Amino acid sequence: MTEHVQVRLKVPAIETEEGAGARVRRVFPTSHLDHLDPFVLLDEFYVTPPAAFPDHTHRGFEAVTYMLEGAFHHRDDMGNDSIVSAGGVQRFTAGKGLVHAELPGTPDLNRGLQLWVNLPRRLKGIEPDYQQVEPSAIPASSTEGRRIHTVAGEGSPVQLHTPVRYLDVALESGVTFEDEILAEWNALIYILEGQLRLNGSELNSGEAATLESGGKVTAVAEEPTRFVLLTGKPHGEPIRQRGSFVD
């Protein structure tokens, strides 16, 4: 019988300012949680004009930007210039280095999640790359009281150099979610809205929990709840983050 995984560490997201007046709730890295191999950073961002992330440089990782509300405008030195709306994804591979800007795509609130995924050392110097995935291309499934979008992983067109599974889950009150965490993969749940009871631990909006691997996750929504489940295969290499570079 598959064992139920337990919460390893419960952490709050820390509110801070980034870019030019943008607000983020940073899940990690913070004083509570550094990195979670292969994951380097997870931010929930809130951008309302004139706030933005003007031109800046990245190197050594991949980023997945998943929009929750509004839209985001990506522009880079490879010639890409595109806008993705809520439910869509922008993925860039920084590799040996790129310069880009992330700008609000609507005059109102533009909210999303940005996840940084480390590149293994052998791929740090690859050419930069960009991918945009429209909301209609993200796989979705619905059952009674439960809706799941697969942002990355099996069935998703989002292309990464690291095996990652990234689910966006919405549950009605009292509905149960179950999933399996692969052995030796790292896993984290982050609550966007609502309240979740996870194998005996309670998580609220703006809180995250790292999970044991190699077992079953059972979570029940105490009220209408939306969360993301991230699992990834670790590289087993040091994560050396220096600002916007991961060397």
Long-range contacts (C-beta under 8 A, 24 or more apart in sequence): 2-180, 2-215, 2-216, 3-214, 3-215, 3-216, 4-199, 4-215, 4-216, 4-217, 4-218, 5-181, 5-187, 5-199, 5-211, 5-212, 5-213, 5-214, 5-215, 5-216, 5-217, 6-199, 6-200, 6-201, 6-211, 6-212, 7-198, 7-199, 7-201, 7-209, 7-210, 7-211, 7-212, 8-209, 8-210, 8-211, 8-212, 9-33, 9-209, 9-210, 10-201, 10-203, 10-207, 10-208, 10-209, 11-207, 11-208, 11-209, 11-210, 12-206, 12-207, 12-208, 13-44, 13-190, 13-206, 13-207, 13-208, 18-43, 18-45, 18-53, 19-47, 19-51, 19-52, 19-53, 19-54, 19-56, 19-102, 20-50, 20-51, 20-52, 20-53, 20-54, 21-50, 21-51, 21-52, 22-46, 22-47, 22-51, 22-52, 22-53, 23-47, 23-51, 25-206, 27-188, 27-190, 27-208, 28-208, 29-241, 33-208, 33-210, 35-118, 35-239, 35-241, 36-186, 36-188, 36-210, 36-232, 37-118, 37-186, 37-232, 37-234, 37-235, 37-236, 37-237, 37-239, 38-117, 38-118, 38-162, 38-164, 38-186, 38-232, 38-233, 38-234, 38-235, 39-115, 39-116, 39-117, 39-118, 39-186, 39-188, 39-230, 39-232, 40-116, 40-117, 40-118, 40-239, 40-241, 40-246, 41-114, 41-115, 41-116, 41-241, 42-113, 42-114, 42-115, 42-116, 42-188, 42-190, 42-208, 42-230, 43-113, 43-114, 44-111, 44-112, 44-113, 44-190, 44-192, 45-111, 45-112, 45-113, 45-114, 46-109, 46-110, 46-111, 47-72, 47-102, 47-104, 47-109, 47-110, 47-111, 48-104, 48-108, 48-109, 48-110, 49-104, 49-107, 51-104, 52-101, 52-102, 52-103, 52-104, 53-101, 53-102, 53-103, 54-101, 55-99, 55-100, 55-101, 56-99, 56-100, 56-101, 56-244, 57-97, 57-98, 57-99, 57-244, 57-245, 58-92, 58-94, 58-97, 58-98, 58-100, 58-244, 58-245, 59-94, 59-95, 59-96, 59-97, 59-98, 59-124, 59-244, 59-245, 59-246, 59-247, 60-94, 60-95, 60-118, 60-119, 60-124, 60-245, 60-246, 60-247, 61-94, 61-116, 61-117, 61-118, 61-119, 61-246, 62-91, 62-92, 62-93, 62-94, 62-116, 62-117, 62-119, 62-160, 62-161, 62-162, 63-91, 63-92, 63-94, 63-114, 63-115, 63-116, 63-117, 64-89, 64-90, 64-91, 64-114, 64-115, 64-117, 64-151, 64-152, 64-158, 64-160, 64-166, 65-89, 65-90, 65-91, 65-102, 65-112, 65-113, 65-114, 66-112, 66-113, 66-114, 66-115, 66-151, 66-166, 66-168, 67-110, 67-111, 67-112, 68-111, 68-112, 68-113, 68-192, 69-109, 69-110, 69-111, 69-112, 70-104, 70-105, 70-106, 70-108, 70-109, 70-110, 70-111, 70-112, 71-104, 71-105, 71-106, 71-110, 72-102, 72-103, 72-104, 72-105, 72-110, 72-112, 73-101, 73-102, 73-103, 73-104, 73-105, 74-100, 74-101, 74-102, 74-103, 74-130, 74-132, 75-100, 75-101, 75-103, 76-100, 76-101, 76-128, 76-130, 78-128, 78-129, 78-130, 80-130, 80-132, 82-132, 84-132, 84-133, 84-134, 84-135, 85-134, 85-135, 86-135, 87-135, 87-138, 87-149, 88-132, 88-133, 88-134, 88-135, 88-137, 88-138, 89-131, 89-132, 89-133, 89-138, 89-151, 89-152, 89-158, 90-130, 90-131, 90-132, 90-133, 91-130, 91-131, 91-132, 91-133, 91-158, 91-159, 91-160, 92-128, 92-129, 92-130, 92-131, 93-119, 93-126, 93-128, 93-129, 93-130, 93-161, 94-119, 94-128, 94-246, 95-119, 95-123, 95-124, 95-125, 95-126, 95-127, 95-128, 95-129, 96-124, 96-125, 96-126, 96-127, 96-128, 97-128, 98-128, 113-228, 115-166, 115-230, 116-246, 117-160, 117-161, 117-162, 117-164, 117-232, 118-162, 118-235, 118-237, 118-239, 118-246, 119-161, 119-162, 119-246, 120-161, 120-162, 120-235, 120-237, 121-235, 121-237, 123-161, 124-247, 131-158, 131-159, 133-157, 133-158, 144-175, 145-171, 145-172, 145-174, 145-175, 146-170, 146-171, 146-172, 146-175, 146-177, 151-228, 162-232, 162-233, 162-235, 163-232, 163-233, 164-230, 164-231, 164-232, 164-233, 165-229, 165-230, 165-231, 165-232, 166-228, 166-229, 166-230, 166-231, 167-228, 167-229, 168-226, 168-228, 169-226, 169-227, 169-228, 169-229, 170-224, 170-225, 170-226, 171-196, 171-219, 171-221, 171-224, 171-225, 171-226, 172-221, 172-224, 173-221, 173-222, 173-223, 173-224, 173-225, 174-220, 174-221, 175-220, 175-221, 176-218, 176-219, 176-220, 176-221, 177-217, 177-218, 177-219, 177-220, 177-221, 178-216, 178-217, 178-218, 178-219, 179-216, 179-217, 179-229, 180-215, 180-216, 180-217, 181-211, 181-212, 181-213, 181-214, 181-215, 181-216, 181-217, 181-231, 182-213, 182-214, 182-231, 182-233, 183-213, 183-214, 184-213, 184-214, 184-233, 184-234, 185-213, 185-231, 185-232, 185-233, 185-234, 186-210, 186-213, 186-231, 186-232, 186-234, 187-211, 187-212, 187-213, 187-217, 187-229, 187-230, 187-231, 187-232, 188-229, 188-230, 188-231, 189-217, 189-219, 189-227, 189-228, 189-229, 189-230, 190-227, 190-228, 190-230, 191-225, 191-226, 191-227, 192-226, 192-227, 192-228, 193-224, 193-225, 193-226, 194-221, 194-222, 194-223, 194-224, 194-225, 194-226, 194-227, 195-221, 195-222, 195-223, 195-225, 196-220, 196-221, 196-222, 196-225, 196-227, 197-221, 197-222, 203-227
